[in-house]
Amino acid sequence: MTTDTPTAGILGRPYLLATVGACALVFLSAFESLAVTTIMPLVSRDLDGAALYALAFAGPLATGVMGMVGAGNWSDRRGPAAPLYSSVALFVLGLLIAGTAGSMEILVLGRLVQGLGGGAMTVALYVLVARVYPPALHPKIFAAFAASWVVPSLVGPFAAGVVAQLSSWHWVFLGVVGLVVPALLMVVPAVRGMDSEPAADPVPWAFGRMGWAALAAVAVLGLNLSAGVPGVGGVIAAVALVLALVALRPLVPQGTLTARRGLPSVILVRGLASAAFFGAEVYLPYLLTERYAFTPTFAGLTLTGAALAWAGASAIQGRLGSRLADDLAIKIGASLVLVAILSTLATAAFALPAAVAIVGWILAGGGMGLMYPRLSVMTLALSTPENQGFNSAAMSISDSLGGALSLAATGLVFAAFSASPFAAVFALTAVIAVVGVVMAPRVAARPGSSDAPGAADPQPELTRRP
């Protein structure tokens, strides 16, 4: 039940524990996501798991979509309490499996479970905010969530590298477990104070949406594993890609896959930006550790530079407001990401100094910082009250599946081009970035047109980063 205390802020007595606990859960989820990017080259070398390197990243994104859809529907039916407890339990179980893994296969299994729990946990936390905090405090708590993403972006990669060097990469997973439980316990009083009575006319189970989400996740996993099937691997990959796109279609606005101008293209560009950026980012520390003998700590600092640029560009575009048109911000951001990926491609292909890729990746972070907030703004601006939830969820699904499909494809490319795997990966993500630049002008709706679909399925807006 929402407590209407107009004088209390999010750190006031009625909300203090809930605020600290919820922000801690967001912080730990973000830290784990970014930390794994830093240590995965070391994990891959230790467990001889190069063949499953991409799946360790793509898998959690794919299962996270299942968690988002399932937890959103469950929360609508019974409130966020049960989904929150269940999602945290899955997240912890995934950390334990990954942290104690003795093979890459077991580690990937842990990552799949972790992704399922992480996706569901984020949805449950957003619904918790709607139930516990009055509307006047929503901007402040969401700003706190955004800050809880920014801080791990700054310290997570470096801290993970230090832990892996001084102790073991296992503790990057296991160490988080001891922090998740206290964070959840701080949220429990707020959960108990909510009205948990089911609605007189409860929301039905959305088995169709959950089925499509599960099919998309299975397709992504199949695409990742197709390279290991001799003879018919290409056929499996093609079928998996088609299935993923078929499953995506009911989860996003009509016209998304055909780049219809306006909202559908906003959702599409979000997925393309995620695919280009994250498809390349996970291989940058790998390149620096394998080719340039960087320690995990210093390889992680590369991601910190991009995170600083992301946060800075987000702040700048926020201050500029309407002085920087939404579509112009997205065009500039997409172009910066393309330039950055081309710099990493040149570094890998021509053995340029590592500084070229590192400086270039700072540009990528700046480009994403310009694009992501404006894509969120445009999604809501092109929505109606009846479909804000569906469209916001569609943006998150496009974000996650775009990254997952890109990572699956880069994994196949990395394995196929053994002579120059890094150059091949960055070439593929550069092609995706080019498509993003071409599609960017289509985010602007034609004057007088209506580009918002009429479907309604209330779910919270979820983004990997603010």
Summary of the structure (lengths in Angstrom):
residues: 466
radius of gyration: 20.9
end to end distance: 27.3
largest distance: 67.4
contacts: 1816
relative contact order: 0.14
helix: 78%
strand: 0%
